[in-house]
């Protein structure tokens, strides 16, 4: 693992002491590190007591890395597990207490085997059996990365670990971080008793494309940290999002939203995004994956919108990107920079871009 990579991740995690915060909250933020796994998914949550939760593990070693630029040497192969381990060690962790695999697509489950070999992991959590089968006549390359191939390998890799299946409505508590599974295996959480009809549903539309059956079966969470509300629903697809919002809003407004499905336009239904009304949104996108132009527009038009940050410059959404200080990895730059997020119990959010040391704080919402 390169010293440069470890150094850039350590910089993000070391930035906390310099971040201004209200005195009563300065010592106990929830830390979130979005690890750059090149358009895959890996997000590390760390409590002040040092407990940890990792959601997804990126790609298998050698897959999903940046493409070579014309006239330049090919970049070294991506190792998602190495980047996750570097982030964990930089955060002072000697173990990941909980590993969540949201679903069995290769960019989420691919790094499991390498991670478990490289770093101690406690309980493994998922939505239950794989439900996605490859199409008839799939070629060997498709079958190699098919969920029907990856899922048995995943089960073998986690042998000996405590294993929990979480269904919609199930909960998990970690040092005051309270997680509720709002969607799992294509089921959504029940609407609160007496919930009113959601006006945003009047313009809701359906979408046939979902990127594969496993997206719709993603395990996703609403998290509470004090007064702060965070939503991370993995690759939950458009129609399932609408079930979370319509006819009653099962989520209600959130402070922080990690945009579904890498901010692609087969997710992030306007009816859903308007219903959750996130103040701050993170795109866990790759240079050419996710971060579609229509999703930029949907997020920016949502009620209460304050800020949007990106893992990578979105090369296929030119003209829609945020300013460079809110993008962890620029086109043509060195990949591997994470985004670091600090969530105070009152709902204030600070985000750090370690590539340039830039940070912004968004005070608690009303």
N, C-alpha and C positions, 0 to 999 in steps of 0.2 A: 504494500500500500504506500503511495507516495506521501512524503512529508508535506508537500505542498497541499495535497487534498486534506490531510488531517488538520493542517494549519488553518485553512479557510473555514472549515467547519468549527474548529475551536474558537475562532474569532467571533463567530455568531453567538456562541453560547457564553463566551466571556464578556459579551457586551452588556449583560444585565446590570452590573453595578453602576454604569454610567447613564442608565436610562432614568430620566426623571419620572417619579411616580408619587402619588400622595403618600405622606409619611406613614399613615396607618396601613397602607397596602404594600409598601416597598419591599417587605421581607417575604411576602408569600404569594407571588404570582404563579399561575400555572404556566409552564413553559411548553411550547409546541415547536418542534423542528420539522419543517417540510424538507425531507431529504431529496436532493436532485437525483432521481433515477430515470432521467431522460424520457419524460412522458409517461412513465409508469407511476406507481403510487407507493409511498412510504411516508408515514407521518408518526413522529415520536412525541408522546405526551409524558411530561415529567412533573410530578407534584413537588411541593417544597420539601416534603419528607423524603424524597428520593425514590418513590415508587414510579413505575413506568408502564406505559401501554404503547405498543407499536401496532398501527393499522397498516397492513400490507407490506410486501417485501420486494416490490419491483420485479425486475427481469432475471432470468437465469444468466449465469456468467457468460459474457460474450454476446449477449443479445440486447437489442434496444439502444445501443450506443449511438453517439452522434455520427452523422455521415461525414466522410472526408470532404474537405473543401477543394475546389479545383486548384491544381498545382501545388497542393500542400500534402505532407505525409499523412497517412491515415492515423486518426487518434487511437490511443490504446483501447483495448476492448473494455466495455463497461462491466464493472462488477458491482451490482446493486448491493449485495451483502456487505462488501467492504465499506461502501459509503455509509450504510446503516450502522455498522460497527464503529466506524470512525466518529459518527455523531453521538452514539451512545457513550463511548469512552470519553469524548470531549465534554459530555454532560456529567461525567463522574460516575457513570453507572457501571456496575460489575455484573448486572443481570437485567434482562427485560422480563418484567413480572408477568405481563399479559401480551400475547400475540394474537391479534385479530386478523383472520383472512376473510375479507369481505365477500369474495367470490373467486372462482377458479380460472379466470382468464390469466394468460401467461404474464402480463405486466403487473399483476397483483400477487400471484402465488409463486411466480417463477424463482424468486430468491430464497424460498423457505429452506431448501436442503442446505445450501451454502451457509445461510445464516445460522442454522442450528448446529452446524459443525464448527462455526467460528466463535459463537458467543452463547452463554447460558440463557435459556428461555424457560419461563415457568408454564403457566396455563395457556393452551391454544384454544381459540374460540372461532367458530364459523357458523354458517347457516344450515349445515347439514349436507346431505349427499348432493353431488353434481347432478344437474338436470339437463345439461346441454349435450347433445350428440352431434357428431360431425355430419356434414351433408353427404348424401350418397355420391360415391365416386371421388371422395376426397383424395388428393395426392399425398405421397409420403410426407412432404414438407408440412402440409396442413395437419396431418395426423400427428406429427411430432409435437406440435404445440396445441393440439386439441384438448379441451377440458377433460374429455374421456381418457386421455393419456396422462394428463397432469394430475388429476384427482387421485388415482391409485398411488402415484409417486408421492404425493403430499401425505396421504395416510401412512405410507411406510416411513416417511421422514419424521413424522410426529409420534411414532411409536415410543412408548415410555413416558410421554408427557401427559399431564392432566389435560383432558379434552372436554370442552363444553360446547354444546349447540345452543345458541340463543335464538329464540323466536320473538316475533313482534310483541312488545309489551314486557319482555324480560328486562331485568335491571342488573347493574353491576356498580358497586361503590368502591372507589379507590381513594383513600385519604381525603374525602370531601369532594372528589370529582365523581359526580353521580351520572351514570350513563343509562339511558333507556333505549332499547332497540325499537326504533319507530318503523322499520321495514326489515323483513327477513324472509327469504324463500318465497317471494312474491306476495306475502301477506303484509298488511299495514296495521298500525296500531289503531285501536278504536278511538272514535271521536270523544272528546270530553262530554260528560253529561250536560245536556241543555245547551250545547254549542249552537250558535246561530248559523243560518245559511250564509255561506261565504259569497260576497258580491263579486269577487274576482273570478268566480267560476262561470260567470255569464259569457265570458269570451274564451273559455277553455276549448282547446282543440285536441284531437287525438293524432297520433303518429304511428304508422305501422312499423317503421324501422326502429330496432332497439339495439343493434350491435351484437346480438346473440342472447340466448335465453338466460345465461348466467347474469347478465347485467340487471335484468329485471328482478333477479333473486338476491341481489346484493344485500348484505347485512349493513345497515346504517344506523347511526346513533344521534340522538339529541342529548347533549351533555350540559350539565349545570355545574358551574363553579361559582359559588356564592350567588350573586345576582346575575352573573354572566350566563348567556345561553349560546351554545355552539352547536352547529349542525354539520355532520360529516356522514354522507349517505352513499359514499363510494360511487359506483356506476349506475345507480338507480336510474331507470329510463323514464322517458317523458310521460307515458300513460300511468305508470306507477306513481310518479310525482303528483299527477293530478288526483289520484286516489287519496293521497295524503292531504290534499288541499280542498277537495270537493266531495260532497256538497258542503261539508263542514271542514274548517281548517284544523287539522290534527296537530300542527306544529306551533303555530302562532309566531310572532316576530322573534328573530334571533339577532344576536350581536355579531356573530362571526359565522360565515358559511364557506366551507371548502366546496367549490362548485362541483356539481355532479359530473361524473364521466369526463374529467379533465377539461371541463367547460366546453364540451362538444354540443352541437345543435340537435343531437338525438336525445338530449336531456335538457334540463333547465327551461322547462315550460314557463312561459310568462305568467300563467295563472298561478303556478307554484311559487315562482320567485317573488311575485307581488304579494303573495300570501305570507311568506316567511319574512319579507321586508328586511333583508340583512343590512346592517350598517357597514360592515367590512366584509369583502369577498376575496378569497384566494383562488387563483387558477393554478392547479397542479398540472400544467400543460407541458408539452415538449415543443421544440421548434416548429415541427410540422404536424403536431398531433393536438387536437382539442383547440380551445381558445378560438372558436369560430366567431366570425364577425357579428352574427345575430345575437350571440350570447353576450358579447360586450354591450350591445345595445340594450338587451333585456335587463342586464344587471344595472346599468347606469340609469335606466328609466324607473327602477323599482323605488317604492317609497322608502325613505330614511337612508338612502344610499350616501355613504361618506367616502369610501375608498375602495380601490381595486388594486391588487398586487398580483404579479405573475412570476412563475418559475422561469419561464423563457420568453424571449421575444417571439410573438406568433408570426411566423413568416408568411402564412397564408391569409393573414388578416391585416395586411398593410393599411396604415391609416387609423387603426383602431387601438393600437398598443398604448399602454400607459407611458408616462415619461420614464427614461432609463433608470432613475433612482428608485422606481417601484418594480423593477424587473431584476431578478436575481442573476440571470444568465443572458447576456446579449448575443445577438447574431455575430458570429466570428470571434466571440470571446472564449475564455476558458470555462468549460462546463464544470459542474460539481459544487457550485455555490448553493447552499440551502437558503431558505427563508426562516427566520426565527421570530416567534410570536410570544408575547408575554401578556397573559390575561389576568387582570386584577379581579378580586372578588366583587368589587363594585361594578364591574362591567367595562372598565377602561381597558383599551387594547393598545399595545405598543408592538410595532413590527420593525425588525432590523434587517437591512440588506447588507450582509457581510462583504459583498464584493467591493463596496465603497464605504462601508461604515455608516450609511445613512439610516436614520430611524425617524419614525413618525408615531405620535401618540394620539389616539382618538378617545376623548373623555367618555365617561359612562353616559349611555343614552337615557332618555327619560321614559 
